[in-house]
Amino acid sequence: MPIFDFVCTSCQHSFETLVRGSTVPTCPACNSTTLEKQLTLPAIKTSGTQAKALHAAKQRDKNQGAERMHAQRQYELSHDD
């Protein structure tokens, strides 16, 4: 089931939607069916983009871990049991 990009010719709203079979998509802004299908380029994954994505994910996880440790320390300092 492909996802297509459309621009509404009535209100110029740009959106993407899942199109199943012979269903006619409508604009979510004005409910018009006069839409122009846009050319969509496929996503390309190379070893370079994959490495960058992996690096970004590792950095995000590292930052979240540091935030969790800080929150745990603050909790322990404020709760003397």
Residue pairs with C-beta under 8 A, 6 or more apart in sequence:
1 18
1 19
1 20
2 18
2 19
3 16
3 17
3 18
3 19
4 16
4 17
4 19
4 25
4 37
4 38
4 40
5 14
5 15
5 16
5 37
5 38
5 39
5 40
6 14
6 15
6 16
6 17
6 25
6 27
6 35
6 36
6 37
6 38
7 13
7 14
7 35
7 36
7 38
8 14
8 15
8 27
8 29
8 30
8 32
8 34
8 35
8 36
9 32
9 34
9 35
9 36
10 27
10 30
10 32
10 34
11 27
11 29
11 30
11 32
13 27
13 28
13 29
13 30
14 38
15 27
15 28
15 29
17 25
17 28
19 25
24 33
25 33
25 35
26 32
26 33
26 35
27 33
27 35
